Amino acid sequence: MLILLVAAITFASRLAGALIMSRVPFSVTVERFLDGLSVSVIAALVASLVAHGDIRMAVSVAAASLIMLGSKSAVLAMLTGMSFAAAWSIWISSQPI
Amino acid sequence: MVREEESEAATNGPKTVLTAPGIWRGITRLLPIAAFSIPFGIAFGIAAIEAGLDPWQVILMSAMTSSGSAQFAALDFTGAPIAYGSVAFVVLALNARHVIMGAALSFWINSLPPLKRISTLALLSDANFADSQPAFREGERDVGILLGGGFSLWLAWLLGTIIGVAGGAFVGDPERYGIDVVMVCFFATVVIGQFRKNRALALPILAASLVSVATMSFLPDGWNVILGAVAGGFIAVPIRAN
């Protein structure tokens, strides 16, 4: 029952946005709002995850962001972020297993 | 005010298609990133068994839900009398960002026939949204990349869960390899990539980040992200796109 409830709510949330928008006529205002919304929802997610995380995560994400800003290579940026995080775990905070 | 929404919607967005090659492209695009979520699927499988669920229940849950944050949160409620109202509220909060993503994709999704639309949206997650939405903006017209990307994420999560349930041959600590930051770094690169193409997005991005962090302490998890996103959306309205 719990499983069905979680699945049903998640499924409904995935369908709801497009369904709501099928009743809203598109206009320049709506388009700009949705455009802003698209990048904002991911930005808000990143900010929230980093704020919930520790310094290690903040440093890794900052490093990845700077590389992306300078190089435009997402792969290089993500590898940099991972390397910072791994290096931090190994040398700065010793992780109990 | 009853109108024919179906035909209205169909004429609004650009014509999009859903093809097998598109789905395959989506699968391969996101497979490398999805692979990094396997350790978290394993962690979920282990945690769910520890919380007292049967193996088939855990696997069914991952197969039907495929939402890490919602599933982990649901585990807190597996104790004897289940507070269904509380579960519903928490899961709704953690999933509300799907509503925003669905709305943002509606421009390209809503011109598809209902069955294709529903099957694509059923696999909507953060990562395939972050990957596909910018692509659609740049002229991609095959919604298959969204569905295929979602399939990769679904498969990796399910696979991880099964490994975790099967006894969790847990290969070390994901933090040691930096695997735990891959997703958030990926999202950061998407945001920066968008910003590089359109500097005017700096304001919505900043607003969204600030609002979500500033409201984090008093809003339940999930709602702060929604509030941040909506703030960013409103700020973007008067800004002219390049």
Interface residues (C-beta under 8 A of the other chain):
Chain A: M1 L2 I3 L4 L5 V6 A7 I9 T10 F11 S13 R14 L15 A16 G17 A18 L19 I20 M21 S22 R23 P25 F26 T29 E31 R32 F33 L34 D35 G36 L37 S38 V39 S40 V41 I42 A43 A44 L45 V46 A47 S48 L49 V50 A51 H52 G53 R56 M57 S60 V61 A64 S65 M68 L69 K72 A74 A77 M78 G81 M82 S83 F84 A85 A86 A87 S89 I90 Q95 I97
Chain B: E5 E6 E8 A9 N12 G13 Q57 L60 M61 M64 T65 S66 S67 A70 Q71 A74 F77 T78 I82 Y84 V87 A88 V91 L92 N95 A96 R97 H98 V99 I100 M101 G102 A103 A104 L105 S106 F107 I109 N110 R117 I118 L121 A122 L123 L124 D126 F129 A130 Q133 R137 G172 D173 E175 R176 Y177 G178 I179 D180 V181 V182 V184 C185 F186 F187 A188 T189 V190 V191 I192 G193 Q194 F195 R196 L201 P204 I205 A207 A208 S209 L210 V211 S212 V213 M216 N224 V225 I226 L227 G228 A229 V230 A231 G232 G233 F234 I235 A236 V237 P238 I239 A241
